[in-house]
């Protein structure tokens, strides 16, 4: 079955986000160390996006085999009501997903431990400042400190990914 | 036309049969053959479970995962998993080979 057909016949699930984020993380690191900074950063931003979405959906009680399409749409609706000032950016705003995670956990009376929340917020903010999905059609030559900031942030987020939904 | 507010979920005979057989295999594993259950113990991270089985056939990835999770959630006694699972993938042997998943 051709790849395109495989993708179309198997909608993304929560566990796909975990597996795809691992693939993208290591591919992104390879690109960084090979000198393809912009492409590496582009992929690593998606890693954060996938891990934040995964955590948001799991704390809502989703199963790892659940498809994410409906959850994305319902989160957009939730966002319009609860965090209307944060743009949705067509599902790609890292700051949006960070706020969904933090606020939903607080609303469920199980906020992230303070130290974890502060560190996560800091790393997502660093990524937000150095990544945007619009990079896909723009040639870029990131500075080494931007590259380092992205690497540090995403490596921390990946290392703590299972703590966000506990 | 009447409006109803409840759905009755129909489970296909294939799903029921594969669920039953996987549950049986999990509790009384054969020495060889399929389904082959691979549990990657990644503590402190959650487990990854792969079930390699050519009888998955035309079932979607999502259906296969649901079967595995249904079985895992209904395990009892010594078979019961006490650690969280973050990946439960059902693969045919061809798919497993493509993904580079081979048990030791």
Contacts between the chains, C-beta under 8 A, distances in Angstrom:
chain1	res1	chain2	res2	distance
A	9	B	60	6.8
A	10	B	60	5.9
A	10	B	61	4.4
A	10	B	62	7.0
A	11	B	62	7.1
A	13	B	61	7.2
A	13	B	62	5.9
A	13	B	65	6.7
A	15	B	65	6.6
A	15	B	86	6.6
A	15	B	87	4.7
A	15	B	88	6.7
A	15	B	89	7.1
A	18	B	86	5.6
A	18	B	87	6.0
A	19	B	87	6.3
A	63	B	66	7.8
A	63	B	69	6.4
A	64	B	65	7.1
A	64	B	69	7.1
A	64	B	85	7.0
A	64	B	86	6.1
A	64	B	87	6.9
A	64	B	88	6.4
A	65	B	62	5.7
A	65	B	65	3.6
A	65	B	66	4.9
A	65	B	69	5.7
A	65	B	88	6.7
A	67	B	62	6.4
A	162	B	44	7.9
A	162	B	45	5.9
A	162	B	46	6.3
A	162	B	86	7.3
